[in-house]
Amino acid sequence: MTEAARPDFAPAFDLLSPDFHADPFPTYRAMRETAPLYEMSFGAATARFATRFDDVAKLISDERLTMNMTAWDGYAVAGPDDPRARFVAMTVDSMSARDGAEHTRLRRLVNQGFTPRAMAAFDANLARLVRDRAAMLDGRSDFDLHRDFSKRVPVIAIARLIGVPEEDEARFADWADDMVAAADPFAPDPVVIRAAAAMDALEDYLNRLIAERAGVARDDLLSNLLAARESADRLTAGEILALCQSLLVAGSETTTNLIDLGVKALLDRPEVLRSLEARPERIPDAVEETLRFDHPGKFLSRVAREDVALGDGRGIVPKGGLALLGIGAAHRDPDVFADPDRFDLDRDRREAIVFGKGRHSCLGSRLARREGALALEALLPWLGSIRYDPDAIAWRRSLIVRGMESFPMRRVA
């Protein structure tokens, strides 16, 4: 953060420090109280980080803001030899970066691939995957929940949803790992270079798979997307490719972090864990409270297409300005959630905006919730005999996501 980028009345907040990665909530509290629309350096430009619930809720559904980063006044076109150009192209080509009629068209077609019937048919496969991965931890006195379970379940689930053959799941997961590592805007060059190569390999693979499904359809998402139509309109191969790439990167990481953070919340609160053991039908409540209490993302990005005032003198996001909508901070706002720092299965969470809001709400929200619930259900029988050392957790050094790189655990008698 730079001195020039922050308001005169606000202290400097270090959003890249190890302490913030491990526990961002004291910082969020101070930001809400002293600088609720905090101006901070973001690359070569300035961003505005919103931390109060009302401001985040207003900006996330305001049609004057877009997810298309090319509208940002700090957007820089990457040269053809810059490996970051591959990620820029993926972001710009994604459905989330489209607005108006173009977004409506894509969403309408893509929804045909995520019908309740299709997701219900996939559910048995998903449940079996989660049980199999959890069984691999049985009998092990020490293991890493993140690396051995949470990181693998979502990416393999997406691979199977798309229709990737089982023999290709391992390399599909490796590509995903490399791409997720480079999703942060401040990822170092070696990480981005490796991820660009992974993206090229994944794109070649998916293009071959799309061509195969175009010839012989199967019961998978790829075939459903190829079959989706409205009158004469259909998704192009490029649009399907962009969707699969964004689903892989965004969808897998969100669910991975949800599982890790949900398990941590329960292990930190033995009384809540005991109540869940007694009433496992409340696992969906634990998933929802995890999403409220410790959200897998630190913020969502929006760019103002015109000046957007929050009202009551709370600040303005200028035209071309980048707004960082602090979901994690907003969900700890005491003006909306009573006693927000308490993990409470019984709280009213109807105001929570865990998967976005409006036309840009997350397409994979049902899948993420279901994976989180199945994971807690599979792990619940032996969570009471698991312990972890807080100092042994390796937190993800990311400005964007709230998650881990390692979550070592041990069984106790």
Buried (B, 14 or more C-beta within 10 A) or exposed (E): BEEEBBEEEBEEBEBEEEEBBEEBBEBBBBBBEBBBBBBBBBEEBBBBBBBBBBBBBBBBBBEBBBBBBEBBEBBEEBEEEBBBBBBBBBBBBBBBBBBEEEBEBBBEBBEBBBEEEBBEEBEEEBBEBBEEBBEEBEEEEEBBBBBBBBBBBBBBBBBBBBBBEEEEBEBBBBBBBBBBBBBBBEBEEEBBBBBBBBBEBBBEBBBEBBEBBBEEBEEBBBBBBBBBEEEEEBBEBEBBBBBBBBBBBBBBBBBBBBBBBBBBBBBEBEEBBEBBEEEEEBBBBBBBBBBBBBBBBBBBBBBBBEEBEBEEEBBBBBBBBBBBBBBBBBBBBEEBBEEBEEBBBEBEBEEBBBBBBEBBBBBBBEBBBBBBBBBBBBBBEEBEEBEBEEEEBBBBBBBBBBBBBBBBBBBEE
